[in-house]
Amino acid sequence: VQLQAFGGGLVQAGGSLRLSCAASGRTFSNYVMGWFRQAPGKEREFVAAVRWMDNNTYYGDSVKGRFTISRGNAKNTVYLQMNNLKPEDTAVYYCAADRSWHSATARLVRGYEYWGQGTQLTVSS
């Protein structure tokens, strides 16, 4: 599975942006796709995930109510709509995927086998 994330850029605080991630290769019935982010000097942080089987979504506490993850019509695309952006949202955003969902690791980096190259989001104050 190969992942490609795009859509990052420079946005003013309070603005919105949508990231996209396209997966190619084999997918699975219990597929999960998610987004993580990593700011300079910080650990990679869970942002959001969607479980393909039932379209259930999960969010990190810092983005709840502002970010929305959704699936595309094709079974290989996921979006991250980001609203009311804050300077602390500045980071490299990574798309991730795994062939199966595990509740214990769905919010952890080690819960994902496949990773995209990352796309930079910068939010100016």
Secondary structure as the mmCIF struct_conf table of DSSP 4:
data_model
#
loop_
_struct_conf.conf_type_id
_struct_conf.id
_struct_conf.beg_label_comp_id
_struct_conf.beg_label_asym_id
_struct_conf.beg_label_seq_id
_struct_conf.end_label_comp_id
_struct_conf.end_label_asym_id
_struct_conf.end_label_seq_id
STRN STRN1 GLN A 2 PHE A 6
STRN STRN2 GLY A 9 GLN A 12
TURN_TY1_P TURN_TY1_P1 ALA A 13 GLY A 14
STRN STRN3 LEU A 17 SER A 24
BEND BEND1 GLY A 25 GLY A 25
TURN_TY1_P TURN_TY1_P2 SER A 29 ASN A 30
STRN STRN4 VAL A 32 GLN A 38
TURN_TY1_P TURN_TY1_P3 PRO A 40 GLY A 41
BEND BEND2 LYS A 42 LYS A 42
STRN STRN5 GLU A 45 ARG A 51
TURN_TY1_P TURN_TY1_P4 TRP A 52 ASN A 55
STRN STRN6 ASN A 56 TYR A 59
TURN_TY1_P TURN_TY1_P5 ASP A 61 ARG A 66
STRN STRN7 PHE A 67 ARG A 71
BEND BEND3 ASN A 73 ALA A 74
TURN_TY1_P TURN_TY1_P6 LYS A 75 ASN A 76
STRN STRN8 THR A 77 MET A 82
BEND BEND4 ASN A 84 ASN A 84
HELX_RH_3T_P HELX_RH_3T_P1 PRO A 87 ASP A 89
STRN STRN9 ALA A 91 ASP A 98
BEND BEND5 ARG A 99 SER A 100
TURN_TY1_P TURN_TY1_P7 SER A 103 ARG A 107
BEND BEND6 LEU A 108 LEU A 108
HELX_RH_3T_P HELX_RH_3T_P2 VAL A 109 GLY A 111
BEND BEND7 GLU A 113 GLU A 113
STRN STRN10 TYR A 114 TRP A 115
STRN STRN11 THR A 119 SER A 124
#
